[in-house]
Amino acid sequence: MRLLLDTQAFLWFVLNDRALSQVACDLIINPLNDILLSPASYWEIAIKVSIGKYQIPENFTTWIERQIQVNELEILPIKVSHTATIVNLPFHHKDPFDRLLVAQALTEKIPIISADAVLDNYAVTRYW
C-alpha cells in the first residue's frame, strides 16, 4: 500500500518520538508499504528549523537526505494536479502545508499517516 506521511508523523518516526502511534509505526516499518514524503514536509521542517521551532542534530541537507535514504522513503513530487486540487479544497484546515498534503493524498488516492484529526473533515483516508 502507498501511504503519505504528514510532517509530524515523519518527524516523530525518525526521531523515535513516543507520540507516534503504534499503528502508524507498524504501517511505516511494514516492508510491503511504500512510504511517501512530500517536499512540502521537508520545506516545512526547514522553515521551522530556521525559526528555532525544531532542532536537528546536524546540517539540514545532510540530515534530511539521510533520513530519506535510511528510511527508504519515496519522494512524492508536487504536481500541478495536486495544486489544482487545492483550488476547490474546503478550508477545514488553514495550514498551507497540511492543505497541500491533503491535496496530494486526494489526487493520488492514497491514505495519509497523521495525528491531525482535522484531516478527517476531508475525503481522505487517515491512519493513526
Solvent accessible surface area in square Angstrom, and as a share of the most:
residue,aa,sasa,rsa
1,M,104,0.46
2,R,88,0.32
3,L,0,0.00
4,L,0,0.00
5,L,0,0.00
6,D,5,0.03
7,T,6,0.04
8,Q,77,0.34
9,A,0,0.00
10,F,1,0.00
11,L,10,0.05
12,W,50,0.18
13,F,33,0.14
14,V,22,0.13
15,L,87,0.43
16,N,133,0.68
17,D,60,0.31
18,R,237,0.87
19,A,50,0.38
20,L,20,0.10
21,S,25,0.16
22,Q,122,0.54
23,V,81,0.47
24,A,0,0.00
25,C,34,0.20
26,D,69,0.36
27,L,28,0.14
28,I,14,0.07
29,I,103,0.52
30,N,54,0.28
31,P,129,0.81
32,L,147,0.73
33,N,18,0.09
34,D,75,0.39
35,I,10,0.05
36,L,0,0.00
37,L,0,0.00
38,S,0,0.00
39,P,29,0.18
40,A,0,0.00
41,S,0,0.00
42,Y,59,0.22
43,W,143,0.50
44,E,11,0.05
45,I,0,0.00
46,A,34,0.27
47,I,70,0.36
48,K,40,0.17
49,V,44,0.25
50,S,90,0.58
51,I,125,0.63
52,G,53,0.51
53,K,126,0.54
54,Y,59,0.22
55,Q,164,0.73
56,I,29,0.15
57,P,106,0.67
58,E,64,0.29
59,N,98,0.50
60,F,54,0.22
61,T,74,0.43
62,T,59,0.34
63,W,5,0.02
64,I,11,0.05
65,E,104,0.47
66,R,103,0.38
67,Q,26,0.12
68,I,32,0.16
69,Q,143,0.63
70,V,101,0.58
71,N,40,0.21
72,E,153,0.69
73,L,15,0.08
74,E,86,0.39
75,I,58,0.29
76,L,7,0.03
77,P,74,0.46
78,I,67,0.34
79,K,91,0.39
80,V,129,0.74
81,S,53,0.34
82,H,0,0.00
83,T,61,0.35
84,A,53,0.41
85,T,39,0.23
86,I,48,0.24
87,V,120,0.69
88,N,131,0.67
89,L,12,0.06
90,P,66,0.42
91,F,141,0.59
92,H,82,0.37
93,H,28,0.13
94,K,160,0.68
95,D,44,0.23
96,P,93,0.58
97,F,28,0.12
98,D,21,0.11
99,R,13,0.05
100,L,15,0.07
101,L,1,0.00
102,V,0,0.00
103,A,0,0.00
104,Q,0,0.00
105,A,1,0.01
106,L,46,0.23
107,T,43,0.25
108,E,37,0.16
109,K,176,0.75
110,I,13,0.07
111,P,19,0.12
112,I,0,0.00
113,I,0,0.00
114,S,0,0.00
115,A,34,0.26
116,D,34,0.18
117,A,61,0.48
118,V,60,0.34
119,L,2,0.01
120,D,79,0.41
121,N,87,0.45
122,Y,15,0.06
123,A,98,0.76
124,V,18,0.10
125,T,73,0.43
126,R,59,0.22
127,Y,69,0.26
128,W,73,0.26
